[in-house]
Amino acid sequence: QVQLVESGGGSVQPGGSLRLSCAASGFDFSNYAINWYRQAPGQEREPVASISQTGGITNYADSVRGRFTVSRDNAKNTMYLQMNSMKPEDTAVYYCGVLHYRGQGTQVTVSS
């Protein structure tokens, strides 16, 4: 069955960086666009970034554009989210998703 496992979350100070990973299995990874979402406490889940099947097309939420970079390695069935210049408002649980599937999420906390 489809499995998505996020990792790489943690705590970081404002201005710092983290790199999230999403390991996928149970489907033909290279045939699907993949998405990153996040959900902060008390808020609705929001899209953060997406990447096309080959990685040639990426899209970002206005709030992260220029600071976050999404990438993928189809040989490893893995997607990444490089987060730089992080802000306290980036604090959330980050999920990867494909179709109606999503992982369990990884917590990211930005605080001084």
FIZADREN-393183 format. One record per residue: residue in three letters; chain; y, x, z of N, C-alpha, C, CB in turn. Coordinates in Angstrom, 3 decimals, padded with zeros to 6 digits. Glycine has a CB too. Layout:
NODE;ALA;A;Y;X;Z;Y;X;Z;Y;X;Z;Y;X;Z
...
// end
This chain:
NODE;GLN;A;-001.185;000.840;000.000;000.000;000.000;000.000;001.243;000.881;000.000;000.001;-000.953;001.216
NODE;VAL;A;002.369;000.259;-000.288;003.625;000.998;-000.345;003.988;001.487;001.057;004.762;000.115;-000.933
NODE;GLN;A;004.291;002.773;001.141;004.775;003.355;002.391;006.001;004.192;002.114;003.683;004.204;003.071
NODE;LEU;A;007.002;004.017;002.951;008.230;004.802;002.892;008.484;005.335;004.295;009.449;003.947;002.365
NODE;VAL;A;008.614;006.636;004.408;008.787;007.257;005.726;010.031;008.129;005.704;007.535;008.097;006.123
NODE;GLU;A;011.031;007.728;006.491;012.266;008.496;006.586;012.152;009.543;007.695;013.469;007.561;006.845
NODE;SER;A;012.861;010.627;007.516;012.930;011.667;008.539;014.238;012.427;008.378;011.711;012.632;008.445
NODE;GLY;A;014.554;013.232;009.385;015.726;014.083;009.306;016.927;013.600;010.092;016.110;014.234;007.910
NODE;GLY;A;016.805;012.438;010.706;017.911;011.938;011.500;018.116;012.753;012.760;017.685;010.498;011.855
NODE;GLY;A;019.207;012.461;013.447;019.506;013.161;014.683;020.948;012.964;015.074;019.198;014.635;014.552
NODE;SER;A;021.409;013.807;015.971;022.791;013.749;016.443;023.573;014.923;015.879;022.849;013.750;017.987
NODE;VAL;A;024.795;014.650;015.492;025.647;015.675;014.909;027.087;015.389;015.298;025.487;015.729;013.364
NODE;GLN;A;027.882;016.440;015.374;029.300;016.269;015.673;030.063;015.854;014.414;029.890;017.569;016.257
NODE;PRO;A;031.202;015.206;014.594;032.032;014.882;013.422;032.321;016.123;012.595;033.352;014.230;013.858
NODE;GLY;A;032.221;015.950;011.295;032.388;017.073;010.387;031.104;017.797;010.060;033.346;018.032;010.959
NODE;GLY;A;030.045;017.467;010.768;028.769;018.126;010.561;027.973;017.539;009.409;027.961;018.056;011.808
NODE;SER;A;026.757;018.058;009.256;025.889;017.670;008.137;024.481;017.367;008.618;025.851;018.773;007.077
NODE;LEU;A;023.827;016.483;007.892;022.411;016.201;008.070;021.802;015.956;006.696;022.187;014.976;009.016
NODE;ARG;A;020.505;016.210;006.601;019.778;015.902;005.366;018.600;014.995;005.713;019.287;017.211;004.648
NODE;LEU;A;018.630;013.803;005.163;017.542;012.861;005.364;016.531;012.979;004.226;018.082;011.422;005.464
NODE;SER;A;015.278;012.698;004.541;014.219;012.656;003.545;013.524;011.308;003.603;013.209;013.801;003.763
NODE;CYS;A;013.010;010.899;002.459;012.226;009.666;002.363;010.965;009.999;001.567;013.054;008.493;001.682
NODE;ALA;A;009.845;010.031;002.251;008.563;010.320;001.601;007.898;009.004;001.219;007.631;011.163;002.535
NODE;ALA;A;007.518;008.893;-000.040;006.972;007.637;-000.560;005.524;007.798;-000.978;007.800;007.143;-001.739
NODE;SER;A;004.780;006.718;-000.870;003.390;006.694;-001.331;002.989;005.254;-001.637;002.435;007.317;-000.266
NODE;GLY;A;001.905;005.109;-002.383;001.368;003.783;-002.667;001.921;003.116;-003.916;001.619;002.907;-001.516
NODE;PHE;A;002.760;003.820;-004.650;003.283;003.277;-005.904;003.698;004.450;-006.788;004.493;002.301;-005.649
NODE;ASP;A;003.973;004.139;-008.049;004.355;005.182;-009.000;005.830;005.514;-008.792;004.085;004.731;-010.476
NODE;PHE;A;006.081;006.455;-007.916;007.435;006.791;-007.449;008.402;007.041;-008.603;007.386;008.020;-006.554
NODE;SER;A;007.959;007.758;-009.604;008.872;008.173;-010.675;009.311;007.009;-011.559;008.214;009.234;-011.530
NODE;ASN;A;008.708;005.851;-011.399;009.051;004.701;-012.228;010.079;003.773;-011.604;007.823;003.927;-012.532
NODE;TYR;A;010.567;004.112;-010.415;011.445;003.196;-009.697;012.728;003.862;-009.220;010.717;002.607;-008.521
NODE;ALA;A;013.811;003.136;-009.359;015.037;003.522;-008.673;014.825;003.311;-007.169;016.271;002.697;-009.198
NODE;ILE;A;015.423;004.164;-006.379;015.247;004.126;-004.927;016.623;004.031;-004.268;014.469;005.388;-004.419
NODE;ASN;A;016.652;003.400;-003.126;017.927;003.149;-002.451;017.928;003.674;-001.018;018.236;001.657;-002.453
NODE;TRP;A;019.100;004.039;-000.554;019.358;004.299;000.872;020.235;003.170;001.394;020.046;005.706;001.097
NODE;TYR;A;019.889;002.691;002.582;020.673;001.689;003.281;020.949;002.208;004.691;019.935;000.306;003.313
NODE;ARG;A;021.880;001.561;005.368;022.082;001.850;006.781;022.494;000.580;007.501;023.141;002.954;006.975
NODE;GLN;A;022.212;000.574;008.782;022.585;-000.559;009.606;023.069;-000.048;010.946;021.405;-001.537;009.781
NODE;ALA;A;024.322;-000.333;011.233;024.910;000.047;012.503;024.699;-001.083;013.504;026.416;000.375;012.342
NODE;PRO;A;024.748;-000.786;014.793;024.553;-001.826;015.817;025.522;-002.984;015.622;024.727;-001.234;017.221
NODE;GLY;A;024.991;-004.189;015.604;025.825;-005.375;015.492;026.361;-005.648;014.105;026.949;-005.262;016.416
NODE;GLN;A;025.938;-004.846;013.149;026.433;-005.032;011.783;025.279;-005.307;010.828;027.223;-003.796;011.320
NODE;GLU;A;025.596;-005.852;009.671;024.582;-006.099;008.663;024.203;-004.799;007.963;025.074;-007.134;007.647
NODE;ARG;A;023.001;-004.789;007.421;022.566;-003.639;006.644;023.434;-003.516;005.400;021.073;-003.762;006.263
NODE;GLU;A;023.795;-002.287;005.058;024.635;-002.079;003.885;024.028;-000.995;002.994;026.074;-001.697;004.304
NODE;PRO;A;024.210;-001.122;001.695;023.739;-000.070;000.793;024.606;001.169;000.933;023.739;-000.561;-000.668
NODE;VAL;A;023.964;002.320;000.846;024.672;003.590;000.952;024.674;004.321;-000.383;024.040;004.468;002.034
NODE;ALA;A;023.499;004.425;-000.996;023.378;005.168;-002.242;022.117;004.719;-002.963;023.351;006.698;-001.982
NODE;SER;A;022.122;004.959;-004.260;020.927;004.680;-005.050;020.787;005.758;-006.107;020.994;003.266;-005.701
NODE;ILE;A;019.549;005.909;-006.591;019.282;006.928;-007.600;018.276;006.363;-008.590;018.754;008.250;-006.953
NODE;SER;A;018.519;006.631;-009.859;017.648;006.120;-010.915;016.316;006.870;-010.937;018.341;006.234;-012.281
NODE;GLN;A;015.432;006.395;-011.794;014.077;006.938;-011.842;014.048;008.445;-012.065;013.294;006.256;-012.930
NODE;THR;A;014.874;008.932;-012.958;014.878;010.373;-013.253;015.927;011.133;-012.462;015.107;010.600;-014.726
NODE;GLY;A;016.742;010.410;-011.726;017.806;011.051;-010.963;019.097;011.232;-011.725;017.347;012.364;-010.487
NODE;GLY;A;019.123;010.766;-012.952;020.303;010.982;-013.767;021.470;010.073;-013.455;019.949;010.827;-015.169
NODE;ILE;A;021.197;008.971;-012.788;022.250;008.020;-012.429;022.217;007.816;-010.919;022.072;006.655;-013.186
NODE;THR;A;023.356;008.029;-010.301;023.479;007.806;-008.865;024.677;006.901;-008.597;023.625;009.152;-008.103
NODE;ASN;A;024.600;006.152;-007.528;025.694;005.284;-007.117;025.874;005.410;-005.607;025.424;003.802;-007.528
NODE;TYR;A;027.115;005.257;-005.177;027.431;005.422;-003.767;028.369;004.321;-003.282;028.055;006.793;-003.521
NODE;ALA;A;028.230;003.984;-002.023;029.218;003.126;-001.386;030.542;003.879;-001.306;028.744;002.678;000.027
NODE;ASP;A;031.628;003.140;-001.384;032.949;003.785;-001.335;033.112;004.612;-000.052;034.071;002.722;-001.426
NODE;SER;A;032.505;004.156;001.016;032.685;004.808;002.313;032.031;006.183;002.391;032.131;003.932;003.399
NODE;VAL;A;031.108;006.484;001.485;030.401;007.774;001.554;030.599;008.621;000.305;028.919;007.541;001.771
NODE;ARG;A;031.182;008.050;-000.729;031.342;008.793;-001.983;032.145;010.067;-001.752;032.030;007.917;-003.049
NODE;GLY;A;031.646;011.166;-002.279;032.301;012.455;-002.109;031.815;013.224;-000.893;033.772;012.259;-002.012
NODE;ARG;A;031.102;012.547;-000.006;030.568;013.213;001.202;029.039;013.248;001.201;031.066;012.497;002.471
NODE;PHE;A;028.421;012.226;000.645;026.959;012.123;000.621;026.463;012.385;-000.804;026.486;010.715;001.124
NODE;THR;A;025.282;012.964;-000.896;024.645;013.205;-002.186;023.183;012.782;-002.111;024.766;014.697;-002.596
NODE;VAL;A;022.783;011.914;-003.026;021.401;011.456;-003.103;020.693;012.243;-004.210;021.331;009.912;-003.370
NODE;SER;A;019.447;012.592;-003.958;018.651;013.315;-004.950;017.189;012.934;-004.770;018.844;014.861;-004.817
NODE;ARG;A;016.368;013.342;-005.715;014.944;013.038;-005.604;014.135;014.142;-006.259;014.618;011.673;-006.246
NODE;ASP;A;012.907;014.269;-005.788;011.943;015.199;-006.366;010.703;014.371;-006.690;011.612;016.410;-005.383
NODE;ASN;A;010.569;013.994;-007.956;009.457;013.122;-008.336;008.102;013.819;-008.198;009.642;012.639;-009.766
NODE;ALA;A;008.091;015.138;-008.273;006.833;015.867;-008.094;006.333;015.767;-006.653;007.011;017.340;-008.487
NODE;LYS;A;007.262;015.549;-005.728;006.909;015.457;-004.313;006.990;014.026;-003.787;007.816;016.354;-003.495
NODE;ASN;A;007.305;013.071;-004.660;007.458;011.672;-004.242;008.410;011.547;-003.060;006.095;011.070;-003.879
NODE;THR;A;009.509;012.257;-003.159;010.445;012.310;-002.035;011.878;012.162;-002.520;010.283;013.623;-001.259
NODE;MET;A;012.662;011.428;-001.752;014.089;011.261;-002.014;014.864;011.846;-000.830;014.455;009.749;-002.240
NODE;TYR;A;016.062;012.302;-001.098;016.873;012.955;-000.076;018.262;012.329;-000.013;016.979;014.462;-000.352
NODE;LEU;A;018.891;012.480;001.138;020.298;012.118;001.285;020.973;013.228;002.066;020.472;010.728;001.998
NODE;GLN;A;021.775;014.016;001.372;022.555;015.072;002.004;023.870;014.464;002.478;022.803;016.268;001.021
NODE;MET;A;024.112;014.548;003.759;025.302;013.948;004.345;026.189;015.048;004.909;024.926;012.925;005.445
NODE;ASN;A;027.382;015.189;004.365;028.345;016.190;004.795;029.614;015.525;005.312;028.675;017.147;003.645
NODE;SER;A;030.418;016.299;006.004;031.696;015.796;006.536;031.500;014.454;007.230;032.741;015.657;005.406
NODE;MET;A;030.533;014.423;008.095;030.151;013.162;008.706;031.187;012.658;009.690;028.830;013.306;009.395
NODE;LYS;A;031.239;011.335;009.801;032.211;010.656;010.645;031.482;009.778;011.668;033.184;009.808;009.786
NODE;PRO;A;032.138;009.465;012.763;031.492;008.574;013.745;031.040;007.248;013.136;032.445;008.297;014.896
NODE;GLU;A;031.771;006.765;012.143;031.386;005.493;011.515;030.148;005.608;010.643;032.525;004.965;010.687
NODE;ASP;A;029.609;006.804;010.472;028.336;006.976;009.777;027.155;006.720;010.704;028.241;008.378;009.190
NODE;THR;A;027.420;006.554;011.975;026.349;006.289;012.938;025.628;004.992;012.590;026.912;006.217;014.372
NODE;ALA;A;024.316;005.089;012.404;023.514;003.932;012.007;022.058;004.349;011.930;023.995;003.350;010.647
NODE;VAL;A;021.196;003.361;011.741;019.814;003.631;011.338;019.800;003.631;009.816;018.798;002.561;011.933
NODE;TYR;A;019.264;004.690;009.251;019.226;004.849;007.805;017.820;004.553;007.301;019.666;006.273;007.393
NODE;TYR;A;017.744;003.746;006.248;016.483;003.328;005.655;016.460;003.688;004.169;016.265;001.814;005.852
NODE;CYS;A;015.271;003.973;003.674;015.103;004.020;002.224;014.338;002.769;001.805;014.353;005.329;001.770
NODE;GLY;A;014.579;002.354;000.578;013.956;001.129;000.120;013.698;001.128;-001.374;014.808;-000.039;000.484
NODE;VAL;A;012.649;000.440;-001.752;012.314;000.208;-003.155;011.790;-001.217;-003.278;011.259;001.250;-003.679
NODE;LEU;A;012.291;-001.929;-004.269;011.979;-003.364;-004.399;012.262;-004.027;-003.049;010.469;-003.595;-004.846
NODE;HIS;A;011.281;-004.738;-002.482;011.517;-005.394;-001.197;010.910;-004.600;-000.051;010.947;-006.809;-001.209
NODE;TYR;A;010.518;-003.344;-000.299;009.935;-002.521;000.746;010.999;-001.596;001.336;008.748;-001.704;000.195
NODE;ARG;A;010.843;-001.297;002.603;011.699;-000.304;003.233;010.918;000.401;004.332;012.985;-000.956;003.799
NODE;GLY;A;011.417;001.572;004.708;010.764;002.327;005.767;011.176;001.853;007.143;011.068;003.791;005.625
NODE;GLN;A;010.763;002.613;008.141;011.050;002.233;009.525;012.425;002.700;009.975;009.994;002.798;010.452
NODE;GLY;A;013.004;003.580;009.208;014.354;004.037;009.497;014.400;005.293;010.346;015.111;002.957;010.178
NODE;THR;A;015.515;005.986;010.276;015.762;007.161;011.102;017.186;007.063;011.647;015.551;008.489;010.287
NODE;GLN;A;017.323;007.345;012.941;018.619;007.175;013.613;019.523;008.369;013.329;018.428;007.002;015.140
NODE;VAL;A;020.740;008.068;012.967;021.775;009.082;012.785;022.935;008.748;013.717;022.251;009.153;011.293
NODE;THR;A;023.319;009.714;014.534;024.418;009.516;015.467;025.444;010.621;015.270;023.910;009.490;016.931
NODE;VAL;A;026.687;010.210;015.042;027.784;011.163;014.867;028.749;010.970;016.026;028.509;010.969;013.481
NODE;SER;A;028.815;011.962;016.878;029.623;011.833;018.079;029.997;013.204;018.599;028.881;011.034;019.155
NODE;SER;A;031.181;013.283;019.182;031.594;014.533;019.808;031.215;014.535;021.288;033.111;014.747;019.640
// end
